[in-house]
């Protein structure tokens, strides 16, 4: 069975043309038959006319013989042979039959010409259509190589060539999307490098200034120690910034594969608090953890702790001395939720809409780098979880983290 619709259409056209030629052949044969019939009647009329003119009395016998017919032709053949009339082509009144023979040859030749013409025309039309499609594909590929993706080559017909055009169009869409993604990636990389340069420039500039001041031999000891502490603080900031940017770049590149493991939620929170314990003590801030100690969830322990660390660090930086940060968690059949609530200055609606964007700095903290919450957002996305924020100016902020359970 032929699955190619174009070939199927071509063969159907051929069958139709053959049927047409067959009808022509029937019509030609009918014309030849009528000519033969007329010639036969005319020849009989001439013979009967000559006989009756000389022998009128046998008219009825001749008519009766023609109507009833005479199956025996042996006697007639003997008479014709006696007078040498078996070769009738030499007789004058047989000229019409000779002409009929020529007509038969002519009609058969004409029939062959018609058959050849229609089949050739059908084949030429088929090849021309295929060639046109090939030319269209060639033009499309040239435009594609030149970076022009605007041409639409889709073909809603059936057939091998149409399927090829549709497959090429699908590949074009993929290439176009890939090209757009590459351009966007290049632009994002350029923006990130620009932001990194800007973020590093501020602490480096401060360190240069402090270093110049430290070179003064007349500098008092307590002032010198204060500058050294500030310098160390800037170094710590640079270290954290570089470390965070490296982590973000790994998340962006997709080189990090998060693993699913059984994680105790309280241990996870305590692990996230370890890097900022000293900073919390210096600001006399307390952390209260509320939740069932036996609650577990499926997550990557290291990276989920990294996400919580950045949220806790944000709560620490935006809260005043002596305040309390409350970390509570619950578990249900759909997800495990961790809420981190601070008693800080809160944020307005604009900050809430943009807080998870990379390098976004809220109006309340000009020293913020703007990558911690973005990193938390990216990690939780890879965990198939989400993070939301609720806040009001002067009333603190609550970050809610949900890690969804796998539904079987």
C-alpha positions in Angstrom: 0.0 0.0 0.0 1.3 3.4 -1.0 1.6 5.8 2.0 3.0 8.7 0.1 0.0 10.9 -0.8 1.8 12.6 -3.7 2.7 9.3 -5.4 -0.8 8.0 -4.7 -2.2 11.1 -6.3 0.1 10.6 -9.3 -1.0 7.0 -9.8 -4.7 8.0 -9.5 -4.1 10.6 -12.1 -2.5 8.0 -14.4 -5.4 5.6 -13.9 -7.8 8.4 -14.8 -5.9 9.3 -17.9 -5.7 5.6 -18.9 -9.5 5.4 -18.5 -9.8 8.5 -20.6 -7.6 6.9 -23.3 -9.7 3.8 -23.1 -12.9 5.8 -23.7 -11.1 7.4 -26.7 -10.3 4.0 -28.0 -13.9 2.9 -27.7 -15.0 6.0 -29.6 -12.4 5.5 -32.4 -13.4 1.8 -32.8 -17.0 2.9 -33.0 -16.1 5.4 -35.7 -14.2 2.7 -37.6 -17.1 0.3 -37.2 -19.5 2.8 -38.6 -17.2 3.5 -41.6 -16.8 -0.2 -42.2 -20.6 -0.7 -42.0 -21.2 2.2 -44.5 -18.6 0.8 -46.9 -20.1 -2.7 -46.6 -23.6 -1.5 -47.3 -22.4 0.7 -50.2 -20.5 -2.2 -51.8 -23.6 -4.5 -51.4 -25.8 -1.8 -52.9 -23.6 -1.6 -55.9 -23.6 -5.3 -56.5 -27.4 -5.7 -56.0 -28.0 -2.7 -58.3 -26.0 -4.2 -61.1 -27.7 -7.6 -60.7 -31.2 -6.3 -60.5 -30.6 -3.9 -63.4 -29.9 -7.0 -65.7 -32.2 -9.5 -63.9 -35.1 -7.7 -62.3 -36.9 -11.0 -61.6 -34.4 -12.1 -58.9 -34.8 -9.0 -56.7 -37.0 -10.7 -54.1 -34.6 -13.7 -54.0 -31.6 -11.5 -53.4 -33.4 -9.5 -50.7 -34.6 -12.7 -49.1 -31.0 -14.1 -49.2 -29.6 -10.9 -47.5 -32.3 -10.9 -44.8 -32.2 -14.6 -43.9 -28.5 -15.1 -44.6 -26.9 -18.2 -46.1 -24.6 -20.1 -43.8 -22.9 -22.0 -46.7 -20.2 -20.0 -48.4 -18.4 -22.8 -50.2 -20.3 -22.4 -53.5 -19.8 -18.6 -53.4 -16.1 -19.1 -52.8 -15.8 -21.5 -55.7 -17.5 -18.9 -58.0 -15.2 -16.1 -56.8 -12.2 -18.3 -57.2 -13.3 -19.3 -60.7 -13.3 -15.7 -61.9 -10.2 -14.8 -59.8 -12.0 -12.5 -57.4 -10.6 -14.0 -54.1 -8.1 -11.1 -54.0 -10.7 -8.3 -53.6 -8.1 -5.5 -52.8 -7.5 -5.2 -56.6 -11.2 -4.4 -57.3 -12.3 -0.8 -57.8 -15.3 -0.9 -55.5 -13.1 -2.0 -52.6 -11.2 1.3 -52.5 -13.3 2.4 -49.5 -12.2 -0.6 -47.5 -8.6 0.1 -48.4 -9.2 3.7 -47.2 -10.7 2.3 -44.0 -7.6 0.3 -43.4 -5.5 3.5 -43.5 -8.0 5.2 -41.2 -7.6 2.3 -38.7 -3.8 2.7 -38.8 -4.1 6.5 -38.4 -6.5 6.2 -35.4 -4.3 3.7 -33.7 -1.3 6.0 -34.2 -3.3 8.9 -32.9 -4.3 6.9 -29.9 -0.7 6.1 -29.0 0.3 9.7 -29.4 -2.6 10.8 -27.1 -1.6 8.2 -24.5 2.1 9.2 -24.6 1.1 12.9 -24.4 -1.2 12.6 -21.4 1.2 10.3 -19.5 4.2 12.6 -20.2 2.1 15.6 -19.2 1.1 14.0 -15.9 4.7 12.9 -15.1 6.0 16.4 -16.0 3.4 18.1 -13.8 4.3 15.7 -10.9 8.1 16.4 -11.4 7.5 20.1 -11.7 5.6 20.2 -8.4 8.3 18.2 -6.7 11.0 20.5 -8.2 9.1 23.6 -7.0 9.0 22.2 -3.5 12.7 21.4 -3.6 13.4 24.9 -4.8 11.3 26.3 -2.0 13.2 24.2 0.6 16.5 25.3 -0.9 15.5 29.0 -0.7 14.3 28.5 2.8 17.6 26.9 3.9 19.7 29.7 2.3 17.6 32.3 4.3 18.0 30.2 7.4 21.8 30.1 7.0 21.7 33.9 6.7 19.9 34.1 10.0 16.4 34.9 8.5 13.8 32.9 10.4 10.8 34.8 9.2 9.8 32.5 6.3 7.1 30.0 7.0 7.6 26.7 5.1 4.9 24.7 6.8 2.8 22.6 4.4 -0.6 21.3 5.5 -0.8 18.7 2.7 0.2 15.1 3.1 3.2 13.3 1.6 6.9 12.8 2.0 7.9 16.3 0.8 5.3 18.0 3.0 6.4 16.0 6.0 10.0 17.0 5.2 9.0 20.7 5.0 7.2 20.5 8.3 10.1 18.7 10.0 12.5 21.4 8.7 10.1 24.1 10.1 10.1 22.5 13.5 13.9 22.4 13.5 13.9 26.1 12.5 11.7 26.9 15.5 14.1 25.0 17.7 17.1 26.8 16.2 15.3 30.2 16.5 14.5 29.6 20.2 18.0 28.3 20.8 19.4 31.4 19.1 17.2 33.7 21.2 18.1 31.9 24.4 21.8 32.2 23.5 21.4 35.9 22.9 19.5 36.3 26.2 22.2 34.2 28.0 24.9 36.4 26.5 23.0 39.6 27.6 22.4 38.1 31.1 26.0 37.2 31.4 27.0 40.7 30.4 24.6 42.1 33.0 25.9 39.8 35.7 29.5 40.6 35.0 28.7 44.3 35.1 26.8 43.8 38.4 29.7 41.7 39.8 32.2 44.4 38.8 30.1 47.0 40.5 29.6 45.0 43.6 33.3 44.2 44.0 34.3 47.8 43.3 32.7 49.3 46.4 34.5 47.1 49.1 37.7 47.2 47.1 37.6 51.0 47.0 37.0 51.1 50.8 39.9 48.8 51.3 42.2 50.9 49.2 41.2 54.0 51.2 41.7 52.2 54.5 45.1 50.8 53.4 46.2 54.3 52.6 45.1 55.5 56.0 46.8 52.7 57.8 50.2 53.7 56.3 50.1 56.8 58.4 52.6 56.2 61.3 51.0 58.9 63.4 47.7 57.1 63.4 46.4 56.3 66.9 46.2 52.7 68.0 42.5 52.6 68.6 41.8 54.3 65.2 44.2 51.9 63.5 42.4 48.9 65.1 39.0 50.3 64.0 40.3 50.6 60.4 41.7 47.0 60.5 38.3 45.7 61.6 36.6 47.7 58.8 39.1 46.2 56.4 38.4 42.7 57.6 34.7 43.3 57.3 35.1 44.3 53.7 37.2 41.2 53.1 34.5 39.1 54.6 31.9 40.8 52.4 34.0 40.2 49.3 34.5 36.5 50.3 30.8 36.1 50.8 30.0 37.9 47.5 32.4 35.8 45.4 31.2 32.6 47.1 27.6 33.5 46.5 28.2 34.4 42.8 30.0 31.2 42.2 27.0 29.3 43.6 24.6 31.3 41.5 26.7 30.6 38.4 26.6 26.9 39.1 22.8 27.1 39.5 22.5 29.0 36.3 24.7 26.6 34.3 22.7 23.6 35.5 25.8 21.8 36.8 24.2 21.3 40.2 22.1 18.2 40.6 20.0 18.3 43.7 19.5 14.9 45.4 16.4 13.8 47.3 17.1 12.5 50.8 15.2 12.3 54.1 16.0 15.5 56.0 15.0 16.3 59.5 13.6 19.8 59.4 14.8 21.0 62.8 18.4 19.8 62.0 18.1 21.6 58.7 17.2 24.9 60.3 20.0 24.5 62.9 22.5 23.9 60.1 21.3 27.0 58.3 21.8 29.1 61.4 25.4 28.0 62.1 27.2 30.6 59.7 25.3 33.6 61.3 25.4 32.6 65.0 28.1 35.1 65.9 26.4 37.9 63.9 23.2 37.1 65.8 25.0 37.3 69.2 26.6 40.6 68.3 23.2 42.1 67.6 21.7 40.3 70.6 19.1 38.7 68.4 17.4 35.5 69.4 16.0 32.7 67.2 13.0 30.8 68.3 12.3 27.4 66.5 8.8 26.0 66.7 7.7 22.7 65.3 7.6 18.9 65.8 11.2 17.7 66.1 10.3 14.5 64.2 9.1 16.1 61.0 11.1 15.1 58.0 10.9 15.9 54.3 12.5 14.9 51.0 15.1 17.5 50.0 18.8 18.2 49.4 20.2 18.9 52.8 23.1 21.1 51.8 21.4 23.3 49.2 18.1 23.7 51.1 20.2 24.8 54.2 21.9 27.3 51.8 18.5 28.7 50.8 17.3 29.0 54.4 20.6 30.6 55.4 20.1 33.4 52.9 16.5 34.0 54.2 17.7 34.0 57.8 20.6 36.3 56.9 18.1 38.7 55.3 16.0 38.6 58.5 19.1 39.3 60.7 20.3 42.2 58.6 16.8 43.9 58.5 16.0 43.5 62.1 17.1 45.8 65.0 19.2 44.7 68.0 17.5 42.6 70.6 14.7 41.4 68.3 13.5 37.8 67.9 13.4 35.8 64.6 10.8 33.0 64.8 11.2 29.9 62.6 8.2 27.6 62.6 7.4 24.6 60.4 4.4 22.4 59.7 3.8 19.3 57.7 0.7 18.0 55.8 -0.1 15.6 53.0 0.9 18.1 50.2 3.9 19.9 51.5 6.3 20.9 54.3 6.2 24.6 55.1 8.9 26.6 56.9 8.0 30.1 58.0 10.7 32.7 58.9 9.3 35.8 60.7 11.3 38.8 61.8 10.5 41.9 63.7 12.2 44.2 61.3 11.1 47.4 59.4 9.1 45.4 56.9 8.8 46.3 53.2 6.4 48.0 50.8 4.6 46.4 47.9 7.2 47.3 45.3 9.9 45.6 47.3 7.7 42.5 47.8 7.2 42.2 44.0 10.9 42.5 43.2 12.6 41.1 46.3 13.6 37.8 44.6 15.1 39.4 41.5 18.9 39.2 41.2 20.8 42.3 42.4 17.6 44.0 43.5 18.1 46.3 46.5 15.3 47.5 48.6 14.9 51.1 49.6 15.5 50.3 53.3 19.1 48.8 53.0 21.5 50.5 50.6 24.3 48.1 51.6 22.4 45.0 50.4 24.0 43.2 47.5 20.8 41.6 46.3 21.8 38.1 45.5 20.9 36.1 48.7 17.1 35.9 48.2 17.6 35.3 44.5 19.8 32.3 45.3 17.2 31.0 47.7 14.5 31.4 45.1 16.6 29.5 42.5 17.4 26.6 44.9 13.8 26.2 45.9 12.7 26.2 42.3 15.1 23.3 41.6 13.6 21.6 44.7 10.1 21.9 43.1 9.2 24.2 45.9 8.4 27.9 46.2 8.9 30.9 48.4 6.5 33.7 49.2 6.7 36.9 51.2 4.2 38.8 53.4 5.1 42.1 54.9 3.9 45.5 56.0 6.0 48.6 56.7 7.0 48.7 60.4 5.4 45.3 61.2 8.1 42.8 60.1 8.3 40.3 57.3 7.4 36.6 57.0 9.0 34.4 54.3 7.2 31.1 53.7 9.0 28.2 52.1 7.1 25.2 50.8 8.7 21.9 49.7 6.0 19.9 47.9 5.8 16.2 48.3 5.9 13.9 45.3 2.4 12.8 44.3 2.3 9.2 43.1 
